[in-house]
Amino acid sequence: MAENLNDRKERGSQPVRELDVRELKALLDRGPDGTVVVDVRETDEVDHGYIAGAVHVPSGDLAANAEGIFPDKAKRLVLYCAVGVRSSRDAGVLQRIGYGDVLSLRGGFVAWRRAGHPVAIPSAASRDRLARYDRHIRIPEIGREGQLKLLESRILVIGAGGLGSPAAIYLAAAGVGTLGLVDDDVVDESNLQRQILHRTSSVGAPKTLSAKETLLGVNPDVRVNAHQERFVPSNALRMIGGYDVVIDGSDNFGTKYLVNDACVLARIPYVHGSIQRFEGQVTVVQPGAGPCYRCLFRAPAPEEIAPSCAEAGVLGVLPGVIGVLQATEALKLLLGLGRPLVGRIMQYDALEARFREFKVLRDPACPVCGEHPVLRSMDDYGAFLVSDACRARNETGD
């Protein structure tokens, strides 16, 4: 039903409600309740400090963009500026366009700071880099603080091929501060059908170096660590050490199981992805919070049952779908957003244009993450691979 003009005028005439810094501090200390704090100051003011978690929307942009940034007009918004003048005026504007729960911080940021409440101050480097990520910062669940967190985060991508390519490109564009790339292969012409990190001019070059050049072209602010070596048991823990999240973009079962085992040992979350012909799947392994890959598949299936992409083929666009899903899950893990695919496998059938989801339970007898793990270090990995516990169940491959 169309909004009554008199209703709008009546709302616009209502006085703007205020809260003081003590009330806002108590509200924030109670934890998430749906309230969004909005900083309406100019960028140069924010550079000198802001209330942690606040969404930055300059006063001049607020009225025109509010409905796109804050689509839920019933959500509580707390606006603040330097001393409370601009925020009070902007709160009145939001009331007139239909926002029903808008408050202004009395005394603004000056009062907040004088009260001794915590202030977040971005580094000089971060301040210079934030303009690129404006559309992230406008999302209340991410905001300035979330973007700064991404800029300080580190993700290791194992495999600079079909899956690693789209995942790495989108993570670089999103502003993940450090990306590690592990691959010992060189670019082959047959890769170019799907591995979008590489160009025709890169044929014959190491994949990690070709990928690094592409990623720095996408976002020169990202630090790219090129690991031109194979991911093997002797270097696995060294490789993943220091990274916040690992993305498994490998193309063979041995490496996929090694990624799982090393990440579980190091308690580093990783995002699994696999593809074949017209189908792909994604899941998240978060050690201590859900099942690992061996809970589902104890050991690799025979090659005749589950051939590699080189043998079976793969639709060129399919890695783009699965790799982007992997990047999405990685960002969710870094930012603590949403519900990651822990304990769930998402399968995609390109021919049917259908996603299906399956729940996966942790196996108490799993030799890697179970109640009595057999694998305790990478030193005895060879013996572990041929142990009865590792080979006890071998149902299907991925």
C-alpha positions as CSV (number, residue, x, y, z in Angstrom):
1,M,0.0,0.0,0.0
2,A,1.3,3.5,-0.9
3,E,2.6,5.5,2.0
4,N,0.3,8.3,3.1
5,L,1.8,11.7,2.7
6,N,0.5,12.9,6.0
7,D,2.2,9.9,7.7
8,R,5.5,10.9,6.2
9,K,5.0,14.5,7.4
10,E,4.1,13.4,10.8
11,R,7.2,11.3,11.1
12,G,9.3,14.2,9.8
13,S,8.0,16.4,12.6
14,Q,8.9,14.0,15.3
15,P,11.9,15.1,17.4
16,V,15.1,13.1,16.9
17,R,15.9,10.8,19.7
18,E,19.3,10.9,21.3
19,L,21.4,8.7,23.4
20,D,24.6,9.6,25.3
21,V,28.0,7.9,25.1
22,R,27.4,5.9,28.3
23,E,24.2,4.4,26.8
24,L,25.9,3.6,23.5
25,K,28.9,2.0,25.3
26,A,26.5,-0.2,27.3
27,L,24.6,-1.1,24.2
28,L,27.8,-2.2,22.4
29,D,29.1,-4.1,25.4
30,R,26.0,-6.3,25.4
31,G,27.0,-7.7,22.1
32,P,25.2,-7.9,18.7
33,D,21.5,-7.1,18.8
34,G,21.0,-5.8,15.3
35,T,21.9,-2.2,16.0
36,V,24.0,-0.5,13.4
37,V,26.3,2.4,14.4
38,V,26.8,4.8,11.5
39,D,29.7,7.3,11.2
40,V,28.4,10.2,9.1
41,R,31.7,12.2,9.2
42,E,34.0,12.9,6.3
43,T,36.8,10.5,5.4
44,D,39.5,12.7,6.7
45,E,37.8,12.9,10.1
46,V,37.4,9.1,10.3
47,D,41.1,8.7,9.5
48,H,41.9,10.1,13.0
49,G,39.8,7.5,14.7
50,Y,36.3,6.0,14.8
51,I,34.1,3.8,16.9
52,A,35.0,0.2,16.2
53,G,32.4,-1.6,14.1
54,A,30.8,1.6,12.8
55,V,29.7,1.8,9.1
56,H,31.1,4.9,7.4
57,V,28.6,6.8,5.2
58,P,29.4,10.5,4.9
59,S,26.6,12.8,5.7
60,G,26.3,14.1,2.1
61,D,25.8,10.5,0.8
62,L,23.5,9.2,3.4
63,A,20.1,10.2,2.2
64,A,20.7,9.2,-1.4
65,N,22.2,5.8,-0.5
66,A,20.5,4.8,2.8
67,E,17.9,2.5,1.3
68,G,20.6,0.6,-0.6
69,I,22.9,0.3,2.4
70,F,20.2,-0.2,5.1
71,P,17.3,-1.9,3.3
72,D,15.6,-2.9,6.6
73,K,13.9,0.3,7.8
74,A,12.9,-1.3,11.1
75,K,16.6,-1.9,12.1
76,R,17.9,0.4,14.8
77,L,20.5,2.9,13.5
78,V,22.7,5.0,15.8
79,L,24.3,8.0,13.9
80,Y,27.2,10.0,15.1
81,C,29.3,12.8,13.8
82,A,31.9,15.0,15.5
83,V,29.7,16.8,18.1
84,G,26.1,15.6,17.2
85,V,24.9,18.3,14.9
86,R,25.1,16.5,11.5
87,S,24.0,13.2,13.0
88,S,20.9,14.8,14.5
89,R,20.0,16.4,11.2
90,D,20.7,13.2,9.2
91,A,18.6,11.2,11.7
92,G,15.7,13.5,10.9
93,V,16.2,12.9,7.2
94,L,16.1,9.2,7.7
95,Q,12.9,9.4,9.7
96,R,11.3,11.3,6.9
97,I,12.0,8.6,4.4
98,G,10.6,5.9,6.6
99,Y,13.2,4.7,9.1
100,G,11.5,4.1,12.3
101,D,14.3,3.6,14.9
102,V,17.0,6.2,14.3
103,L,19.0,7.8,17.1
104,S,21.8,10.4,17.2
105,L,24.7,10.2,19.6
106,R,24.7,13.3,21.9
107,G,28.1,15.0,21.8
108,G,29.2,12.8,18.9
109,F,32.7,11.3,18.6
110,V,34.2,14.1,20.7
111,A,32.1,13.1,23.7
112,W,32.9,9.4,23.0
113,R,36.6,10.1,23.0
114,R,36.6,12.4,26.1
115,A,34.8,9.6,28.0
116,G,37.8,7.4,27.5
117,H,35.9,4.8,25.4
118,P,37.9,2.7,22.9
119,V,38.8,4.3,19.5
120,A,39.9,2.4,16.4
121,I,42.6,4.2,14.4
122,P,43.5,2.8,10.9
123,S,47.1,2.6,9.9
124,A,48.4,5.0,7.3
125,A,48.7,2.2,4.8
126,S,45.2,1.0,5.4
127,R,43.8,4.5,5.0
128,D,45.3,4.9,1.6
129,R,43.9,1.5,0.5
130,L,40.3,1.7,1.7
131,A,38.8,3.6,-1.3
132,R,39.1,0.5,-3.4
133,Y,36.8,-1.4,-1.0
134,D,34.0,1.1,-0.8
135,R,31.3,-1.4,-1.7
136,H,32.5,-3.8,1.1
137,I,32.6,-1.0,3.6
138,R,29.0,-0.1,2.8
139,I,27.9,-3.6,4.0
140,P,27.1,-3.2,7.7
141,E,28.3,-6.8,8.4
142,I,31.7,-5.9,7.0
143,G,32.2,-2.2,7.3
144,R,35.6,-0.5,7.7
145,E,36.7,-2.8,10.5
146,G,35.9,-5.9,8.6
147,Q,37.8,-4.6,5.5
148,L,40.8,-3.8,7.7
149,K,40.7,-7.3,9.0
150,L,40.8,-8.7,5.4
151,L,43.8,-6.5,4.7
152,E,45.6,-8.1,7.6
153,S,44.5,-11.7,6.7
154,R,46.5,-14.4,5.0
155,I,45.2,-17.2,2.7
156,L,47.2,-20.0,1.2
157,V,45.9,-21.3,-2.2
158,I,47.2,-24.8,-3.0
159,G,47.2,-25.1,-6.8
160,A,47.3,-22.2,-9.3
161,G,45.0,-24.1,-11.7
162,G,41.3,-24.3,-12.4
163,L,40.1,-23.9,-8.9
164,G,42.9,-21.7,-7.6
165,S,42.5,-19.2,-10.4
166,P,39.0,-17.8,-9.7
167,A,39.5,-18.2,-5.9
168,A,42.7,-16.3,-5.9
169,I,41.5,-13.5,-8.3
170,Y,38.4,-12.8,-6.2
171,L,40.3,-12.9,-2.9
172,A,42.9,-10.5,-4.3
173,A,40.1,-8.2,-5.5
174,A,38.4,-8.4,-2.1
175,G,41.6,-7.2,-0.4
176,V,42.9,-10.2,1.4
177,G,46.3,-8.8,2.4
178,T,48.5,-11.8,1.7
179,L,48.0,-14.6,-0.7
180,G,50.3,-17.6,-0.9
181,L,50.3,-19.7,-4.1
182,V,51.7,-23.3,-4.1
183,D,52.3,-25.0,-7.5
184,D,55.3,-26.6,-9.1
185,D,53.9,-26.8,-12.6
186,V,54.3,-24.6,-15.7
187,V,51.6,-23.2,-17.8
188,D,50.5,-25.5,-20.6
189,E,48.3,-24.5,-23.5
190,S,45.6,-26.9,-22.4
191,N,45.3,-25.0,-19.1
192,L,44.0,-21.9,-20.8
193,Q,40.5,-23.3,-21.3
194,R,39.8,-22.8,-17.6
195,Q,42.8,-21.5,-15.6
196,I,42.0,-17.8,-15.9
197,L,45.1,-16.7,-13.9
198,H,47.2,-17.4,-17.0
199,R,47.6,-16.0,-20.5
200,T,48.7,-17.3,-23.9
201,S,52.0,-15.4,-23.4
202,S,52.5,-17.3,-20.1
203,V,52.8,-20.8,-21.7
204,G,55.9,-22.4,-20.5
205,A,56.3,-20.1,-17.5
206,P,56.0,-21.3,-13.8
207,K,52.3,-21.1,-12.8
208,T,53.1,-19.3,-9.6
209,L,54.9,-16.5,-11.3
210,S,52.3,-16.2,-14.0
211,A,49.6,-16.1,-11.3
212,K,51.5,-13.5,-9.3
213,E,51.7,-11.2,-12.3
214,T,47.9,-11.4,-12.9
215,L,47.0,-10.9,-9.2
216,L,49.2,-7.9,-8.8
217,G,47.5,-6.5,-11.9
218,V,44.1,-7.0,-10.3
219,N,45.2,-5.5,-6.9
220,P,48.8,-4.1,-6.4
221,D,48.1,-3.8,-2.7
222,V,48.0,-7.6,-2.2
223,R,51.2,-9.3,-1.2
224,V,51.7,-12.5,-3.2
225,N,54.0,-15.3,-1.9
226,A,54.9,-17.6,-4.8
227,H,55.8,-21.1,-3.6
228,Q,57.3,-22.8,-6.7
229,E,57.3,-26.3,-5.2
230,R,55.2,-29.3,-4.7
231,F,53.0,-29.7,-1.6
232,V,54.4,-32.8,0.1
233,P,54.5,-34.3,3.6
234,S,58.0,-32.9,4.3
235,N,57.0,-29.3,3.7
236,A,53.2,-29.3,4.4
237,L,53.2,-27.9,7.9
238,R,55.8,-25.3,6.9
239,M,53.7,-24.2,3.9
240,I,50.5,-23.7,5.8
241,G,52.0,-22.2,8.9
242,G,51.2,-18.6,9.4
243,Y,48.1,-18.6,7.2
244,D,44.6,-18.1,8.5
245,V,42.8,-20.2,5.9
246,V,43.9,-22.7,3.3
247,I,42.1,-23.2,-0.1
248,D,42.5,-26.6,-1.6
249,G,42.6,-26.1,-5.4
250,S,44.8,-29.2,-6.0
251,D,43.9,-31.7,-8.8
252,N,44.9,-35.0,-7.4
253,F,43.7,-37.1,-4.5
254,G,47.0,-37.6,-2.8
255,T,47.4,-33.8,-2.3
256,K,43.8,-33.4,-1.3
257,Y,44.2,-35.9,1.5
258,L,47.5,-34.3,2.5
259,V,45.9,-30.9,2.7
260,N,43.2,-32.3,5.0
261,D,45.7,-34.1,7.2
262,A,48.1,-31.3,7.6
263,C,45.4,-28.7,8.2
264,V,43.7,-30.9,10.9
265,L,47.1,-31.4,12.6
266,A,47.8,-27.6,12.5
267,R,44.2,-26.7,13.3
268,I,43.9,-24.4,10.4
269,P,40.5,-24.3,8.6
270,Y,40.5,-25.1,4.9
271,V,38.0,-25.0,2.0
272,H,37.9,-28.1,-0.1
273,G,36.9,-28.0,-3.7
274,S,36.8,-30.6,-6.5
275,I,35.6,-30.8,-10.1
276,Q,35.0,-33.4,-12.8
277,R,33.3,-33.1,-16.2
278,F,30.1,-31.2,-15.3
279,E,30.0,-31.6,-11.5
280,G,31.8,-30.0,-8.6
281,Q,31.6,-29.9,-4.8
282,V,32.7,-27.7,-1.9
283,T,33.0,-28.2,1.8
284,V,34.7,-26.5,4.7
285,V,36.9,-28.4,7.2
286,Q,37.2,-26.5,10.5
287,P,39.3,-28.6,12.9
288,G,37.5,-29.1,16.2
289,A,34.2,-27.8,14.9
290,G,33.2,-30.5,12.5
291,P,34.2,-33.5,10.4
292,C,37.3,-33.7,8.2
293,Y,37.6,-35.1,4.7
294,R,38.6,-38.5,5.9
295,C,35.4,-38.7,7.9
296,L,33.7,-39.0,4.6
297,F,36.3,-40.8,2.5
298,R,38.8,-42.8,4.6
299,A,41.2,-43.2,1.7
300,P,41.4,-42.3,-2.0
301,A,39.3,-44.3,-4.4
302,P,40.9,-46.4,-7.2
303,E,41.8,-44.3,-10.2
304,E,39.5,-46.3,-12.5
305,I,36.6,-45.2,-10.3
306,A,37.6,-41.6,-9.9
307,P,39.8,-40.4,-12.8
308,S,41.5,-37.0,-12.7
309,C,40.4,-34.0,-14.8
310,A,43.2,-34.7,-17.2
311,E,41.7,-38.1,-17.9
312,A,38.0,-37.4,-17.6
313,G,37.9,-33.8,-18.8
314,V,36.1,-30.8,-17.2
315,L,33.8,-28.1,-18.6
316,G,35.9,-24.9,-18.7
317,V,33.5,-22.7,-16.8
318,L,32.9,-25.2,-14.0
319,P,36.0,-24.3,-12.0
320,G,34.8,-20.7,-12.0
321,V,31.6,-21.7,-10.1
322,I,33.4,-23.9,-7.6
323,G,36.4,-21.6,-7.1
324,V,34.2,-18.6,-6.4
325,L,32.3,-20.6,-3.9
326,Q,35.6,-21.5,-2.2
327,A,36.6,-17.9,-2.1
328,T,33.2,-17.0,-0.6
329,E,33.6,-19.6,2.2
330,A,37.1,-18.3,2.9
331,L,35.9,-14.7,3.3
332,K,33.1,-15.9,5.6
333,L,35.7,-17.7,7.8
334,L,37.9,-14.6,8.0
335,L,35.1,-12.3,8.8
336,G,33.1,-14.6,11.1
337,L,30.0,-14.2,8.9
338,G,27.1,-16.5,8.1
339,R,27.2,-20.3,8.3
340,P,30.2,-21.8,6.6
341,L,29.9,-25.2,5.0
342,V,31.2,-27.1,8.0
343,G,29.7,-30.5,8.2
344,R,28.0,-30.0,4.8
345,I,29.0,-30.7,1.3
346,M,27.5,-28.6,-1.5
347,Q,27.4,-30.3,-4.9
348,Y,26.7,-28.6,-8.2
349,D,25.5,-30.2,-11.3
350,A,26.0,-27.9,-14.2
351,L,23.9,-29.9,-16.7
352,E,20.9,-29.8,-14.4
353,A,21.7,-26.3,-13.0
354,R,21.1,-27.7,-9.6
355,F,22.8,-27.4,-6.2
356,R,22.4,-30.2,-3.6
357,E,23.5,-30.2,0.0
358,F,24.5,-33.2,2.1
359,K,25.2,-33.3,5.8
360,V,28.5,-35.0,6.9
361,L,28.9,-36.3,10.5
362,R,32.2,-36.5,12.3
363,D,33.5,-40.1,12.4
364,P,34.6,-40.9,16.0
365,A,36.9,-43.6,14.5
366,C,38.5,-41.2,12.0
367,P,42.3,-41.8,12.1
368,V,42.9,-38.0,11.7
369,C,40.3,-36.1,13.7
370,G,38.6,-38.9,15.6
371,E,38.6,-39.7,19.3
372,H,41.8,-41.7,19.1
373,P,43.7,-40.2,16.1
374,V,46.5,-42.3,14.6
375,L,48.2,-39.5,12.9
376,R,50.0,-37.3,15.4
377,S,52.7,-35.7,13.3
378,M,53.9,-35.5,9.7
379,D,57.1,-37.4,10.7
380,D,55.3,-40.8,10.5
381,Y,53.0,-39.8,7.5
382,G,54.3,-42.6,5.3
383,A,53.6,-45.3,7.9
384,F,50.2,-43.7,8.5
385,L,49.2,-44.0,4.8
386,V,49.7,-47.7,4.7
387,S,48.2,-48.3,8.2
388,D,45.0,-50.4,8.6
389,A,43.3,-47.4,10.2
390,C,43.9,-45.3,7.2
391,R,42.7,-48.0,4.7
392,A,39.9,-49.4,6.8
393,R,37.1,-47.8,4.8
394,N,37.3,-46.9,1.1
395,E,33.8,-46.5,-0.3
396,T,33.8,-43.9,-3.0
397,G,36.0,-41.0,-4.3
398,D,35.0,-37.4,-4.9
